[in-house]
Amino acid sequence: MIALGDAADADLALLGRMTGPDGLAGEGFSQDAMADAMRPGPLLDALATEAASHPDTLSDNELHGAMQAARRLRAHAAWLELNTIAEHILRNEARCQASAARGDKRLRRDGEYAEEELGIELLISRQAAARRAELAVALKTRLPRRCPVANSTPPRPWR
């Protein structure tokens, strides 16, 4: 089922043709078609998954559009991950500072092992988790200060 928010930027007539009796098709991935500029979300994921499962039925133009959709979905997933990593690290830093202010001993403070926890959750080394945490926090805290326009303008269409 497609919620109105997910399909708000969809051309319903084209979506109807794409989801005809044979299921989803690649027509929407042609240049300047609906899926070619669709924001990442469940609808684009469903269309791209179906297109990728039958690539032999797509024209070259539609195949390129499906590739670009996959890149938009991957970028969105990376943003989701980095945003949640930053929140995890910032929360734990605040807990650690509060714990230090209470006089808790070093190596026994709340939130002191945020990078280790992150490594365990993501199944990566502590060093890799530390690098990812540093990037995530920098994107969440430094980027808005250096580029205030990025947070004050509404998102633009993908193309």
C-alpha positions, -999 to +999 in steps of 0.1 A: +000+000+000+013+035-009+006+063+016-003+097+002+030+112+016+050+085-003+032+091-036+027+129-033+053+136-060+041+107-083+022+112-115-007+089-108-016+083-144+020+072-152+020+052-119-011+035-131+005+025-164+037+013-145+016-009-122-007-024-148-018-060-150+018-072-155+030-054-124+056-027-121+076-018-153+105+004-161+087+030-181+090+056-153+128+055-154+130+071-188+147+105-188+124+132-173+098+105-164+083+103-129+108+078-113+138+096-129+134+125-104+115+108-076+129+113-041+141+083-022+114+064-003+093+032-004+078+040-038+111+045-055+125+014-038+096-007-051+099+006-086+137+002-087+136-033-072+111-044-098+131-028-126+163-044-114+147-078-112+139-077-150+167-055-165+164-073-199+130-056-204+144-021-200+156+002-227+191+017-223+175+050-211+154+032-185+184+011-174+204+043-167+174+058-149+172+027-127+209+029-119+205+065-108+175+055-086+197+030-069+223+057-062+197+080-047+184+052-025+220+044-014+227+080-006+195+082+014+204+051+033+239+065+040+223+098+053+200+078+076+229+058+090+252+088+095+224+109+111+216+082+136+253+075+143+258+112+151+228+112+175+242+081+192+276+097+197+263+131+208+239+115+234+267+094+248+291+124+249+265+143+270+260+113+293+298+110+297+301+147+306+273+145+331+289+114+346+322+132+349+305+161+365+290+138+391+325+126+399+324+092+384+358+077+378+374+075+344+367+042+325+335+039+346+315+068+332+281+065+315+284+069+277+322+065+278+323+035+253+300+049+226+325+041+198+329+005+210+291+001+212+288+015+176+314-010+164+295-039+180+262-027+165+276-022+130+299-052+131+330-031+124+362-025+143+365+002+170+388+022+147+363+020+118+335+030+142+356+060+155+362+072+119+325+068+110+315+086+142+338+115+136+324+119+101+288+117+113+293+142+141+311+166+117+283+164+092+257+170+119+274+198+138+300+215+116+282+215+082+252+235+094+275+262+108+297+264+077+268+263+053+236+277+069+218+278+036+219+240+035+195+238+065+173+268+057+162+260+022+136+234+013+150+203-005+153+207-042+140+182-067+166+155-075+172+169-110 
